[in-house]
Amino acid sequence: MAPFQNDKEAADSLTRAYQQLRQEIGKVIVGQEDVVRLVLTAVFAQGHCLLVGVPGLAKTLLVQTIADSLDLSFNRIQFTPDLMPSDIVGSETLTQQREFQFVKGPIFANIILADEINRTPPKTQAALLESMQEYAVTVAGQRYPLARPFFVLATQNPIEQEGTYPLPEAQLDRFMFNIELGYPSYEEELNIVKNTTSDRRAVAGKVLSAAEIQAYQALVRRVPVADNVVEYAVSLVHKTRPNMGRTAPRAQQLLEWGAGPRASQYLIVAAKCNALLTGKYSPDIEDVRAVALPILRHRIVRNFKAEAEGVSVEQIIKELL
């Protein structure tokens, strides 16, 4: 990628690259446009994603296709009840020379697909925490940095309860977005069936390299934000916290726990990225609203009253917006 004259030129280039990525991903993935937008937003905003949906909605295929369109190394880890932390980060082995040698695990890649992350016990889930936050892993007192850029895209099946372990709140908070995938429409499903039952296999072409992604990530951080947009984001998060001075009345009634400061940070970074992807040079309140639901969805906890009345987390967030 040639150096840009200024950030405006770089921002225009990112908008074009995003359109090209959507085009390449669209060759394989039918529909799911909002999901693709949010995952690519997380990529450029240096965030991690949790994809939640019933089986058969192409969660795994979506992540693999995005990895194909980005010239990055990719590893898939199938989480199972017997998976151990060393199966993810690697372990020390004894060589023939009787010396310990570290053998890297599958976590050493740019894009990690943590498939069915809730099927493994908390001890193994926790093996991802350091890598997601610190971009490194520590084994036997030795710290090993991970290649950048680094993303964890985890999938989770919401309807299967037997043999699953809910993710701890501390780990959920590490994910920028909690993205829910819905069923395709009738027309979309017709296209899916036609595309996947023939002998033709569509493949997404490579659009961006690791160096280009890192340059765009740095650009997102440099995007200026007006004070009123920051105030709106922080105010929105404060509305979710019960028994605080700025709590919304509805949140006071229905929430046990509100979102933490990481939600405010992610709202602004994701809003910056959303603005650039849609051709703007600075985010406004609409950009914050566009990313609020997947950022807050996994960071607020309903109380008994909300559960008894059948009020969903999504309903509460939409009322706060």
Order of alpha helices (4+ residues) and beta strands (2+ residues): alpha-alpha-beta-alpha-beta-beta-alpha-beta-beta-beta-alpha-alpha-beta-beta-beta-alpha-beta-alpha-beta-alpha-alpha-alpha-beta-alpha-alpha-beta-alpha-alpha
